[in-house]
Amino acid sequence: MKYLFAALTILLLAVTACQPIPTPILPEEQTMNITVYFQNMSRFAVGTEPYEDSVTRTVPASTDVPRAVLEQLFLGPTAEEVTQDLALVLSGTTGFSDFTVQDGIARIYLTGECSSGGSTYTIANLIFANLEQFPEITTIKIYDQDGGTETPDGTSGSIPFCLEP
C-alpha cells in the first residue's frame, strides 16, 4: 500500500508538471489614429498647392496627440508612403528637444543644425501643417538649436532665421 501511494503521488506530480502554465491575460492596449502631413514632392515640383498630403498613423491612446504628431513627422514617411511621393524635408534638423503648448502658443525647439539651403519650403512648413490641425493651438513658434526664433514674444507665428530662404 505504501508503494502504491508513492507511485500515485509520483504519477500525479508528473501529470501536473506537464500541464501548461496559464499565461496571464493582459489588457489590450488602446490605440487611436492620428493625422500626419508630409510633403507631396510631385505637387511641389509643379507648384500645385497644397504641398502636403496626410497619412494616418496609429499611436497609444494615452499619448499627447500634438506631440505624437510631431514625433511621427520626424520619423518620416514609411516605405509605402515614399512610393506615393511623400517626403520629409528636414532642413538640416534631426528632431526636437522640447515641445510645449501654453495659452494657445505651441513652442517647438529643433535639434540639429537647421538651414533652409535657400529653399522656400522647409521643415517649418511641415511643422505648421501638422500643428494647425489642433484648434487649441493658435500660434506656432519654432526655435533653432540655439533657442532662437525671429519673433519670440507676442502671438504671431515665428520661425528661426536659419529657416529663411
N, C-alpha and C positions, 0 to 999 in steps of 0.2 A: 504494500500500500504506500509505503514511504517513497518507493521508487516511482510509482505511478504518479503521485502528487508532484514529484520533482520533474518528471517527464512532461506533465501537463503544464507546469509553470514555465519550463523552457520553451515549449511549443507556443504558449500564449505570448511570451516575450518576443519570440521570433516573428510571429504573425504581426504583432503590434509594431515591431521595428520596420516592417515592410510597408506599413501604411504611409501614404504621403502626408507630409506636414501641411496643414491648411495654410494657404497664403492669405495674409490679411488683405481685405478689400479696401483700397484707398479711394477716397472720394475723387471723382473725375474733376480735373482742373477746368474751371470755367474760362472760356475764351471769348473774345469779341473781335470783330472785324474793324479795321481802320483804313482810312484812305491816305495814300502816299502819292505825291506827284513827282514825276521825273521829266526831264526834257525830252521832247519828241524831236529827234535830230532831223528827220525828213521835213517836218513843217518849218523848223527853224532855218534850215538851209534855203528855203524858198521864201521866207519872210511871211508865212501864214500863221497868224495867231489863232488860238492860244498855242504857246510853245511848250506847254506841259500836258501830259496825259496822266490820268490817275490809275492806280492799281490798288488792289485790295490785299492787305496783309492781316494775318491772324496773330493776336498777342494775348497774353493773360488778361482776364477781365479786371483784375485788381490794379492795373497799371495806370499811371498818369498819362492820359491819352496824348496831349500835345508833345510831351517828352518822348513817348513811344513813337510818334510820327517822325520826330527828328532822328531818333535812333535808327529807325527803318530807312529813312532817307540816306543817312551816312553809310548804311550797309550796301547801298547801291541796288540797281536792278538785278533781278535774277537772270539766269542764262536765258530763260524763255522770254523775259521782258526785253532783253537785249535784242532778241530776234525780231521784236516789234519796233525796233529802232529807238528804244528808250535809253537814256544815258544819265549819268550823274556828273555834273560839271563841278569839280571840287575847287577850282581856282587856287590850288596850292594848299588848301586846308586839309586837315586829316580827321576832323571831327569837332567836338565841342567839349569844353571842360565844365561849363555851368550853364544852366537854363532856369530862369525864374519867370513867373508871371505875377505881377503885383499891381493892383489898381488898373487893370487892363493893359499894362505895358509888359510885353514879353521882351526879355533880355537874353540874348544868346552870345556866349563867349567862345569864339572859334579857337581851335588849336592848329598848329602848322603855320607856315609862312605864306599868308594869303597874298594873292596878286591877281589882278584881272587879266594880265597879259595883253592889255589893250582891248579886250572884248567888252561888248556892251551887255553880254549875258554871262552872269556869274553865279556862284553858289547863293548869293543874296537873292536872286530871282527865285530860286527853288525854295529857299527858306521862307520867303514871303508867300509863295504859292501854297506851301504846306501849312503855315500858321494862320493864314487868312480864313481858313475854313472854320475857325473856332470863334463864335460870337463873343466870348468872354475876352478875347484878345483884340484890342482896338488899335494898338500901336506896337510896332516891332522895331527893336533896336539891336543891331548886330555889332559886336565888338571884335576887334582883331586879337591876335595872340598876345598883344601887349596891353589889352584893355582899352584901346582907343576906338572911338566912333566919331563921326562928323558932328552929330547933334546929341550929346549925352543928356541934356536937360530938355524938359518940355514933353509935349505929347505928339510930336511929329516923328515919323519913322526915320531911321538912320542906319547908314552902312559905314564901315570903316573906309578910310581913304584908300587903302590897298585894293579895294574892290571897284574903285572908279576906273573908267576906261582910260 
